[in-house]
Amino acid sequence: MTTPKQENWDYVLKGSASFKLYEKFSKLDKDTIKSDHCDDFKSLDSRYQNKASELCNKINQNLDHLHKIVVPETRRYDCLHYKYWINNELINMFKSGSENKYDSEVLGKFLNVQDTFINEKKYYGCKYEINTTDFKYLEEMNERKDLNDYFNNYNFIIKDMNCKSDKVDVEMNIIHRYCFQN
């Protein structure tokens, strides 16, 4: 479940390099072997079981993807987007209507399983660093993601808003509300 604010932002970013990466991270390839480590999430509250288990397998798959990238600039770019993606996925998992009902046990399990995957793969280059269950950090990180996406995709956003299009006013309104108002 994404928030209406996120859906509007996705509308503006659709087709951009960032949007394509987030989509790639969100898809679980059918050939991906499910990790036994993700079975730990089946003991969670039923609200989180399925989403958490699926997200766990996506994390495993995405760490494999990141590990295979050899060009340093591309690795850095993809890694940053991976961190923003996982942060956003965690927030959306805890979303319940208009409230965020965070669960520190669930977050702790994600941090532990990520460490397990990283140690198994011996890939330490792209770790989602959160050493706290202070959920304000998740929200602040999401705001950084939005600003990063805006500035990294500025040329795409402006180019996509064809002046003859009826989308210009709608998109500018979304951007203004999303990036520049609390």
Secondary structure, DSSP 8 states (H G I E B T S, - for coil): ---HHHHHHHHHHTTSHHHHHHHHHH---TT----GGGGGGGGS-TTTHHHHHHHHHHHHHHHHHHHH---HHHHHHHHHHHHHHHHHHHHHHHEETTEE---HHHHHHHHHHHHHHHHHHT--S---------HHHHHHHHHHHHHHHHHHTHHHHHHHS-TTSTHHHHHHHHHHHHHH--
